[in-house]
Amino acid sequence: MGGRDGELNKFILKLLHFVLTHNFFIFKDQFYLQQRGTAMGADCAPSYANLFLGMWERLVFGEGGGRLSSHVQCWLRYIDDVLFFWQGTVEQLDEFMGHLNSNNLNIKLTYKHSSRCIDFLDINIEVDQSSTIQTSVHRKSTSVNALLHASSAHTPSTIRAIPTGQFLRTRRICSSDAVFESQSADLRGRFRDRGYSNRCIRRGYLRAKRTPRQQLLNYIPKYQQSDPPVRFIGTHNSHWQTVREILKKHWPVLRSDPILAELLPPGPLMTARRSKNLRDILLIFGADRSRDMLKLYPMYRMKTSDIATWQLEDWDEDIPFPIEHALFSIYMHVHAASLLFLFLVPSTSGIYLCVAP
């Protein structure tokens, strides 16, 4: 491909090469360069992984793919998770997986197989007695109730939309009404535990129940028109509702302009970006930083002593800490599955805040 498109492709490939070969990170005051793969969280990582595994699939099912690839009746992949249907013996399957793992691309697959029931991503797939495939929502045995709490600092529309979205997802995945009702009952209990009102939960449940499952399985474009509508985008804060009311009040003034009237929707559409949370503010790297009454310490290793207390071990001797190997009570409620643990430790020089991932 030549011309402008060819130059643009070369430019994109140069940028991608730079991103993939310049992933530096710091650990205990030492800088490291990642030699292989891409950084987790990079914007290009999913697309790069798709392209990389797409190339690998061509090798698997190409001319040099081996004789056992003909036993694969259906091959489905979501980034790096693969579901395929095998027609052959278990011994042949083991041989085929050994062939897939014998590559120089640093791809190593772990797998499990079953003739009746298997889990793939968030779906449980089961073959019933009549050889019909049935599906339901799969939750890992270690899963916790991580639904966003109803009291979280989000817009009311976001809080109201979460039960609706979860019930619609359950409706889409469950292949039978009986399974949908069973898993909806569990979902209602989890929403109640997270502070959602019965009215909000029931609204989401009824919308999902009244929506035909086939309709949910069909792809619906997000925007039916060529251009998406104009939106007001800002960071969510305590004044968000006030800003919304001001926009609604003066929106007719904007639409009175003949040019803007063709571009703007009938009413203001607002989208809130996530504001900084406690983890964004407290998780720091490098040297110690003082913040008024708080001193922040990055990354301490924790050991459980009992339910109410923790034993703190200094991970790095170069990082000062007022008290070593002591037991401290948890001064605030901390969920066991949180990515960030907070410990307030009283001291004669103020309050010390310890952060542990």
C-alpha positions as CSV (number, residue, x, y, z in Angstrom):
1,M,0.0,0.0,0.0
2,G,1.5,3.3,-1.1
3,G,0.6,6.9,-1.0
4,R,-0.7,8.7,2.1
5,D,-2.2,5.5,3.6
6,G,1.2,3.8,3.3
7,E,3.0,6.6,5.0
8,L,0.4,6.7,7.8
9,N,0.8,2.9,8.4
10,K,4.6,3.3,8.6
11,F,4.1,6.1,11.1
12,I,1.7,4.1,13.3
13,L,4.1,1.1,13.2
14,K,7.0,3.3,14.3
15,L,4.9,4.6,17.2
16,L,3.9,1.1,18.2
17,H,7.5,-0.1,18.0
18,F,8.5,2.7,20.3
19,V,5.8,1.9,22.9
20,L,6.6,-1.8,22.9
21,T,10.3,-1.3,23.3
22,H,10.3,1.5,25.9
23,N,8.3,0.2,28.8
24,F,10.3,1.2,31.8
25,F,9.2,0.7,35.4
26,I,10.8,1.2,38.8
27,F,11.0,-1.3,41.7
28,K,12.8,-0.5,45.0
29,D,14.6,2.5,43.4
30,Q,15.8,0.4,40.5
31,F,14.7,1.1,36.9
32,Y,13.9,-1.9,34.6
33,L,13.2,-2.3,30.9
34,Q,10.6,-4.9,29.8
35,Q,12.3,-7.1,27.2
36,R,9.3,-9.0,25.9
37,G,5.5,-8.4,25.6
38,T,3.6,-5.2,26.2
39,A,2.7,-3.3,29.4
40,M,-0.5,-4.1,31.1
41,G,-2.9,-1.2,30.8
42,A,-1.4,0.3,27.7
43,D,-4.0,1.5,25.3
44,C,-2.6,-0.5,22.4
45,A,-2.2,-3.7,24.4
46,P,-5.5,-5.4,23.5
47,S,-5.1,-4.6,19.8
48,Y,-1.5,-5.7,19.8
49,A,-2.5,-9.0,21.6
50,N,-5.2,-9.6,19.0
51,L,-2.8,-9.1,16.1
52,F,-0.2,-11.2,17.7
53,L,-2.5,-14.1,18.4
54,G,-4.1,-13.7,15.0
55,M,-0.7,-14.3,13.5
56,W,-0.2,-17.3,15.7
57,E,-3.6,-18.8,14.6
58,R,-2.5,-18.6,11.0
59,L,0.5,-20.8,12.0
60,V,-1.7,-23.2,13.9
61,F,-4.3,-23.7,11.1
62,G,-2.1,-23.0,8.1
63,E,-0.3,-25.4,5.9
64,G,2.2,-26.3,8.6
65,G,-0.4,-26.5,11.3
66,G,-0.2,-30.2,11.7
67,R,-2.7,-33.1,11.1
68,L,-4.5,-32.7,14.4
69,S,-5.9,-29.2,13.6
70,S,-8.6,-30.9,11.5
71,H,-10.2,-32.2,14.7
72,V,-11.1,-28.6,15.7
73,Q,-14.8,-28.2,14.7
74,C,-15.1,-24.6,16.0
75,W,-12.5,-22.1,17.3
76,L,-13.6,-19.0,19.1
77,R,-11.1,-16.5,20.7
78,Y,-11.5,-13.4,22.9
79,I,-8.1,-11.7,23.0
80,D,-6.1,-14.5,24.7
81,D,-9.0,-16.8,25.9
82,V,-9.9,-19.6,23.5
83,L,-13.0,-21.8,23.3
84,F,-13.0,-24.6,20.8
85,F,-14.9,-27.8,20.1
86,W,-12.9,-30.9,19.6
87,Q,-13.9,-34.0,17.7
88,G,-11.4,-36.7,18.7
89,T,-10.0,-38.6,21.6
90,V,-8.6,-37.1,24.8
91,E,-5.2,-38.5,23.9
92,Q,-5.3,-36.6,20.5
93,L,-6.4,-33.5,22.4
94,D,-3.4,-33.7,24.7
95,E,-1.1,-34.2,21.7
96,F,-2.7,-31.2,19.9
97,M,-2.2,-28.9,23.0
98,G,1.4,-30.1,23.3
99,H,1.9,-29.1,19.6
100,L,0.4,-25.6,20.3
101,N,2.8,-25.1,23.2
102,S,5.9,-26.1,21.2
103,N,6.5,-22.7,19.7
104,N,9.1,-19.9,20.0
105,L,6.6,-17.1,20.5
106,N,6.5,-17.4,24.3
107,I,2.9,-18.6,24.1
108,K,2.1,-21.2,26.7
109,L,-1.5,-22.4,27.0
110,T,-3.2,-24.0,30.0
111,Y,-6.4,-25.8,29.3
112,K,-9.3,-27.8,30.7
113,H,-11.8,-30.0,28.8
114,S,-15.1,-31.7,29.5
115,S,-17.7,-33.5,27.4
116,R,-20.6,-32.0,29.4
117,C,-19.8,-28.7,31.2
118,I,-17.1,-26.0,30.9
119,D,-16.7,-22.3,31.9
120,F,-15.5,-19.7,29.4
121,L,-15.1,-16.1,30.6
122,D,-18.3,-15.3,32.4
123,I,-20.4,-18.0,30.8
124,N,-21.1,-21.5,32.0
125,I,-21.7,-23.8,29.0
126,E,-23.4,-27.1,29.6
127,V,-24.8,-29.9,27.3
128,D,-28.0,-31.3,28.7
129,Q,-29.5,-34.8,28.3
130,S,-31.0,-33.9,25.0
131,S,-27.6,-32.8,23.6
132,T,-28.7,-29.1,23.7
133,I,-26.3,-26.4,24.7
134,Q,-27.5,-24.4,27.8
135,T,-25.7,-21.3,29.1
136,S,-25.8,-19.4,32.4
137,V,-23.7,-16.8,34.2
138,H,-20.5,-18.1,35.6
139,R,-19.1,-16.7,38.9
140,K,-15.8,-17.9,40.3
141,S,-15.9,-19.6,43.7
142,T,-13.6,-16.8,45.0
143,S,-15.7,-14.0,43.6
144,V,-16.9,-11.4,46.1
145,N,-19.8,-8.9,45.9
146,A,-17.8,-6.2,44.0
147,L,-20.9,-4.3,42.7
148,L,-20.6,-0.5,43.0
149,H,-22.1,0.6,46.3
150,A,-25.3,2.7,45.9
151,S,-23.8,5.4,48.1
152,S,-20.7,5.8,45.9
153,A,-20.0,9.3,44.5
154,H,-21.4,8.8,41.1
155,T,-24.3,10.4,39.2
156,P,-27.8,9.1,40.1
157,S,-28.3,8.0,36.5
158,T,-25.1,5.8,36.8
159,I,-26.4,4.2,40.0
160,R,-29.8,3.5,38.5
161,A,-28.3,2.1,35.3
162,I,-26.1,-0.5,37.0
163,P,-28.9,-2.9,38.1
164,T,-30.5,-2.6,34.6
165,G,-27.2,-3.4,32.9
166,Q,-26.5,-6.4,35.2
167,F,-30.0,-7.9,34.8
168,L,-29.9,-7.4,31.0
169,R,-26.5,-9.2,30.9
170,T,-28.0,-12.0,32.9
171,R,-31.0,-12.2,30.6
172,R,-28.7,-12.3,27.5
173,I,-26.4,-15.1,28.9
174,C,-29.1,-17.4,30.4
175,S,-30.5,-19.6,27.7
176,S,-33.7,-20.5,29.7
177,D,-36.2,-18.5,31.7
178,A,-35.9,-20.8,34.7
179,V,-32.1,-20.2,35.0
180,F,-32.6,-16.4,34.5
181,E,-35.1,-16.3,37.4
182,S,-32.7,-18.3,39.6
183,Q,-29.7,-16.2,38.9
184,S,-31.8,-13.0,39.1
185,A,-32.8,-13.9,42.7
186,D,-29.1,-14.1,43.6
187,L,-28.4,-10.9,41.8
188,R,-31.2,-9.1,43.7
189,G,-29.7,-10.2,47.0
190,R,-26.3,-8.9,46.0
191,F,-27.7,-5.5,45.0
192,R,-29.5,-5.2,48.4
193,D,-26.3,-5.9,50.2
194,R,-24.8,-3.0,48.3
195,G,-27.5,-0.5,49.4
196,Y,-29.7,-0.4,46.3
197,S,-33.4,0.3,46.8
198,N,-36.0,-2.3,46.0
199,R,-37.5,0.1,43.5
200,C,-34.2,0.5,41.6
201,I,-33.6,-3.3,41.6
202,R,-37.1,-4.1,40.5
203,R,-37.0,-1.6,37.7
204,G,-33.9,-3.2,36.3
205,Y,-35.2,-6.8,36.7
206,L,-38.6,-6.0,35.0
207,R,-36.9,-4.4,32.0
208,A,-34.7,-7.4,31.5
209,K,-37.6,-9.9,32.0
210,R,-39.7,-8.0,29.4
211,T,-37.0,-7.8,26.8
212,P,-36.8,-10.8,24.4
213,R,-33.5,-12.6,24.7
214,Q,-33.1,-12.8,20.9
215,Q,-33.2,-9.0,20.8
216,L,-30.4,-8.8,23.3
217,L,-28.3,-11.3,21.3
218,N,-28.6,-9.1,18.1
219,Y,-25.9,-6.4,17.5
220,I,-27.4,-2.9,17.8
221,P,-25.2,0.0,16.6
222,K,-24.7,2.5,19.4
223,Y,-25.6,5.4,17.1
224,Q,-28.0,5.0,14.2
225,Q,-26.9,8.3,12.7
226,S,-23.5,9.0,11.0
227,D,-22.2,11.4,13.7
228,P,-22.6,10.9,17.5
229,P,-24.6,13.6,19.4
230,V,-22.7,16.5,21.0
231,R,-22.1,15.8,24.7
232,F,-21.0,17.9,27.7
233,I,-18.1,15.9,29.3
234,G,-16.7,16.9,32.6
235,T,-15.2,15.4,35.8
236,H,-17.9,14.4,38.3
237,N,-18.0,16.3,41.6
238,S,-20.5,17.5,44.2
239,H,-21.6,20.4,41.9
240,W,-22.5,18.0,39.0
241,Q,-26.3,18.3,39.5
242,T,-26.1,22.1,39.7
243,V,-24.2,22.2,36.4
244,R,-26.9,20.0,34.9
245,E,-29.7,22.3,36.0
246,I,-27.8,25.4,34.6
247,L,-27.4,23.7,31.3
248,K,-31.0,22.7,31.1
249,K,-32.1,26.2,32.0
250,H,-30.0,27.9,29.3
251,W,-30.1,25.2,26.6
252,P,-32.8,26.9,24.6
253,V,-30.5,29.9,24.3
254,L,-27.9,27.8,22.5
255,R,-30.5,26.2,20.3
256,S,-31.8,29.5,19.3
257,D,-28.8,29.9,17.0
258,P,-29.7,28.4,13.6
259,I,-26.3,26.8,13.1
260,L,-26.1,25.3,16.6
261,A,-29.7,24.1,16.4
262,E,-28.6,21.6,13.7
263,L,-25.7,20.3,15.8
264,L,-27.2,20.1,19.3
265,P,-29.7,17.6,20.6
266,P,-33.1,18.7,22.0
267,G,-31.7,18.5,25.5
268,P,-28.2,18.5,27.1
269,L,-26.4,15.2,27.1
270,M,-23.9,15.0,30.0
271,T,-21.1,12.4,30.5
272,A,-19.2,12.4,33.8
273,R,-15.5,11.3,33.9
274,R,-14.4,9.5,37.0
275,S,-12.8,11.9,39.6
276,K,-9.7,11.0,41.5
277,N,-10.4,8.4,44.2
278,L,-8.5,7.8,47.4
279,R,-6.2,5.3,45.7
280,D,-5.3,7.8,43.0
281,I,-4.4,10.4,45.6
282,L,-2.5,8.1,48.1
283,L,-0.6,5.6,45.8
284,I,2.7,7.3,45.2
285,F,6.1,6.2,44.0
286,G,9.7,7.3,44.9
287,A,10.7,9.3,47.9
288,D,8.5,10.2,50.9
289,R,6.2,13.1,50.6
290,S,4.7,15.1,53.5
291,R,1.1,16.3,53.3
292,D,0.2,18.4,56.3
293,M,-0.8,15.9,59.0
294,L,-0.1,12.8,57.0
295,K,3.1,11.1,56.0
296,L,2.7,8.7,53.1
297,Y,4.7,5.5,52.8
298,P,4.6,3.4,49.6
299,M,4.0,-0.3,49.7
300,Y,4.4,-2.2,52.9
301,R,4.1,-6.0,53.2
302,M,1.3,-7.1,55.5
303,K,0.9,-10.3,57.6
304,T,-2.4,-11.2,59.2
305,S,-2.3,-11.8,62.9
306,D,-6.0,-12.0,63.6
307,I,-9.2,-10.4,62.3
308,A,-8.9,-7.1,64.1
309,T,-5.1,-6.5,63.9
310,W,-2.3,-6.7,61.4
311,Q,1.4,-7.1,61.8
312,L,3.4,-4.6,59.8
313,E,6.8,-5.5,58.4
314,D,9.1,-2.8,56.9
315,W,9.8,-3.9,53.3
316,D,12.7,-1.5,52.7
317,E,15.2,-0.6,55.4
318,D,15.8,2.7,53.7
319,I,12.2,3.8,54.3
320,P,11.8,5.2,57.8
321,F,8.9,4.1,59.9
322,P,8.3,5.2,63.5
323,I,7.4,1.8,65.0
324,E,8.7,-1.6,63.8
325,H,7.0,-5.0,64.1
326,A,4.1,-3.7,66.0
327,L,0.4,-4.5,66.0
328,F,-2.1,-1.9,64.9
329,S,-5.9,-1.9,65.0
330,I,-7.7,-1.0,61.7
331,Y,-9.1,2.4,62.3
332,M,-11.4,2.3,59.3
333,H,-13.5,-0.4,57.6
334,V,-11.4,-2.2,54.9
335,H,-12.9,-4.7,52.5
336,A,-10.9,-7.9,52.3
337,A,-10.8,-7.7,48.5
338,S,-9.7,-4.1,48.2
339,L,-6.7,-3.2,46.2
340,L,-5.7,-0.7,48.8
341,F,-5.4,-1.1,52.6
342,L,-5.3,1.9,54.9
343,F,-3.9,1.9,58.4
344,L,-4.0,5.0,60.6
345,V,-1.3,4.8,63.2
346,P,-1.2,7.5,66.0
347,S,2.2,8.9,66.8
348,T,3.6,11.8,68.9
349,S,4.5,13.6,65.7
350,G,1.1,13.3,64.0
351,I,-0.8,10.6,62.1
352,Y,1.0,8.1,59.9
353,L,-0.9,6.6,57.0
354,C,0.4,3.3,55.7
355,V,-0.5,2.2,52.2
356,A,-0.3,-1.5,51.2
357,P,-1.5,-2.9,47.8
